[in-house]
Amino acid sequence: MFRFKTKVLAILAASVISIGALQPLLQTNANTVQAASSKTFRVATNQSLDSLDPASHTSMTSTEMIDQITEGLYRYDQKNKVINGLVAGDPKVNAAKTVYTYTLKKAKWSNGDAVTANDFVYALRRKAQPKYATSAIDYIKNGQAVRLNQKPATELGIKALGARTLEISLENPIPFIKQYLTSPFFLPIDQKFAEKVGPKFGTAAKYTVSNGPFVLKGWTGTNDTWTLVKNKNYYGAKSVKLDKVSVSVIKETTTALNLFDSGRIDYTVVGDSNVQKYTGSKSLHQKTSPTIGFLSLNNKRTDTGNVHLRRALAMAVNKKALTNNFLKDGSKPLNGLITRGLATNPTTGKDYRQDTGDLLNYSPKKAATEWRKAKKELGKDSIELELLSADTTQAKNVAEFLQSQYEKNLSGLKIDIKAIPVAQRIQFEQNGNYDLAFGTYAPDYGDPMSLLFQYTTGQKLNFSHYSNETYDSLIKKATTTQATQPVARYKTLQQAEKVLLDDAAINPIYQQGISYLLSNRFTGFSMHPFGQIADYRYLQPK
């Protein structure tokens, strides 16, 4: 464990960031970056791959790589519009809008196997297993029952009616069906290949097969460099102009920036005060994403299980100082779980966040009041908590900031930071072996439910281990009886968010801005609207 309080206080006092002495270049990965080639796009990412299995991966890098090598029913185009992926034409839909029948395009896996409807059935049944499933499966008929091991996977609402005919049955109609099906959760898996390699599936490049625009090569399961090579068996291969994408994991921001400045990489995300260095540069690009930066609090532990303590933490952070003076990457303070731009009022068209208003504002006085109540109920004058963060530069910097704010505004609180790889941090959270954890989360589709649903009792992604009967009943109402009543459903979702944040079950901190550097050697770069997922299929050299 380590502490950073002095450095962060100095930063706040000056209202500027001091990065401190630059660390030496990470020679291992920096030296493996490939020389410039007209049809090779070179990428630096700050997270390692943890898996190429669509069911079990956790890191954003894994999500992005799986997206490059696998195609599902629908995907996003360059303008972030949902378009057909493997779906040929429009589906047939029953009158109740609960059964969809899709015809698939003729497509192959990179090993020559045909992509079939059964590959979707196999994949979804596999992902519905309790060890993999999240709340996303609950929209599918019998999804929750399968996830909770109450019914066999064979009763899941997905069938292969033929080699290229797929039927999906829903529990209730959902207004965002196309967006829902773009999620990595619904990507197919080559059943023959997966069963052949068994539990090794997705653990290394050689245990992975592709039906998307690229094939991933060179990843052993532990190394931090790999290559995406054009998939000649991809049905849309003619539209892919790159030969390959070389990827290196560079966790230190300054190292990645040095590589970009020296022309050794073509793309990297840039954050913190480094954005100022590139202001005015044609290489700098910025966008706002629906990704949230938030504090997860373990509701099952004695101290963090106290609602007054959680509220105190929520109101003790000067979010504006964090985003304006610290992150400086276009991120905005977030005083609610649902981000700006994610959804609108179905009657007025007003943005959900603006319409609903702020729910957890910065207020040192209110934070101190809640803190006194917490200490009284817990019978303690001082409390020590451990704060987990990923081991990336930005995550550690945010953790430092939070530590400073908590200890400054809440007398008697001591925060110890533990920075670990993101996959390990997530494992700690899933197992309930933590007090506090800072992380980011990207919704899969443009609806408040993509963020709210995961905090119902027992959900796999409910890392706060939160449980509230009122909240659960509101979410159930919005997904069942109000599924086809947009106005009533919208109001119910607003009520649910207020219950969640009144309990301070989690502490939203900021809506993430994405600043990245892009070489002028290429055109056609695009990024998905949900999450920090680049799409390399449209890139081409100038």
C-alpha positions, 0 to 999 in steps of 0.5 A: 500500500502507498500514499500520495497525499502530499503530491495531490495537495500541491496539485490542487493548490496550484490548480495544475498537474505536476507529473513529476519526474518522468519514468524511464522508457519501458524498453520491453514493449517500446522496442517491439513497436514496429517501423512505419509501413503504409498498411500497418497501423501501430497502436499503444494501449494501456491495458493488457489482454486478459482473454479473447473469450467473449464470455469471460474477458474483463479489460477494455483492451480485450473488448476492443480486440474481440470486436476487431476479430468477431462480428455479430448480428449488428455493428456500428458504422463510421457514423455510429449508426447501427447497421447489419453485421451478419444479418441479411435484410430485416428480421421477421417479428411476431405481433407481440415483438418478442420473437425475432427470426434472422437470416444470416449472410454466408460467412466463414470463420478464419479456419474455413468453418462456415458461420452458422446459426448454431454458432450463435446458439452455442455462444449464448447458451455458454454465456448464460451459464452462471459463471459467465452470465451478467444481467444482459442475458435476462432480456432473453426468454428464460435468461434469468432462470438459466443464469441462476441455474434454475433452468437448463441452457437448452431452454434459453430463448434462442434456436437455430431453425436452419444453418442460416436461420436464427430465432431469438425470443425475448421475455418482454419487448425491448425498444433498443433491440438492435443496439442490444444485439451489438453487445459483445455478449451476443457474438458467435463462437465457432462451436467445433473449434471451441469444443476442440480446444476446450478450456484453452479457448480464448487464452491465447491467439492460437486458441482463437478463431475469427469471423471478423475483419481481422485475425489476432496473432502473436499473443501467447496469453501473457505477453503484451504485444500482438498483431491483427492481420487482415482476415482473408475469409471475412465476407467483407474483406475487400472493404478492409484496406489495412494489412495489419494492426500492431498493438503494444501495451504501454501502461505509462502515458509519457512513454506512449506519448514519446513513441507517438512524437517520434513517429513509432506509433500511430494511435494512443489515448492521451489523458491528464495534463498531457492534453495541453501539450497537444492543444492546437495539434492536428493529431489531437482528437477529442470526444465525450463518451458515455463511460463513467468514472466511479467509486464502487463501495462494498455494501457488505462490509461493516464500514462501507455498508453504512449509508452515511459513510457512503453519502459522506464519500459521495459528497466529499469530492470536488468533481469539477476540480478533478475534471478541470484541473486534473484530468483535463481531457474533456471529462465532465463532473457527473452527479448521477449514474446516467450520463449525458447523451445516453437517453432522452425524455420520450415526451419532450426529447430533453436529455435524461441527465438534464431532465433528472437533475443532479443527485449527488453534488459536492458539498463538504458541509453535508459530507461532514454531517454524514461523516459524523453520523457514520462515525457515531453509528459505527462507534469509531473516531477514526476509520481506515479504508483501502482504495483499489485502482488499476495500475495505469497512470490515469487510474493511479492519479485519480486515486491520489486525488480521491485520497486527498479529497476524502482525507481533507474533508472527512476528519479521521479518515485514512485512505490506503491506495492499492494499485493493481492490474485491472483484471485483478482489481475486478476479481477483488471486487467480484469476490467482495475482497475490498472496501473501495474501488475506483474504475470506469464502466462503459454501457453497451447500448443507449438506454438507462437500463444498460447502467441501472440493471446491473445493480439489482440484487445478485447481478454479476456486475453488481460489484457493490453487492448492493441489494434493495427491494424497492430498487429491484421492484422498480427495475422489474416493472420497467422491464416487464409491465412497462416495457411497451410504455415509454413514458411510464418506463422513463419515469420509473427509471428516474425513480430507480436511479434516485433510490440507488443514489440516495443509498449512495450504493455507488459514487459516480464521479465523472463522465469520461472524455476521450482524448487521443492522438492519431497519425495523419498517415491514415483516414477512416478512423472511427470509435464506437459510441459506447466505450473507448472502442476503436474500429480499425476496419475502415482505416486506410493509408492516405 
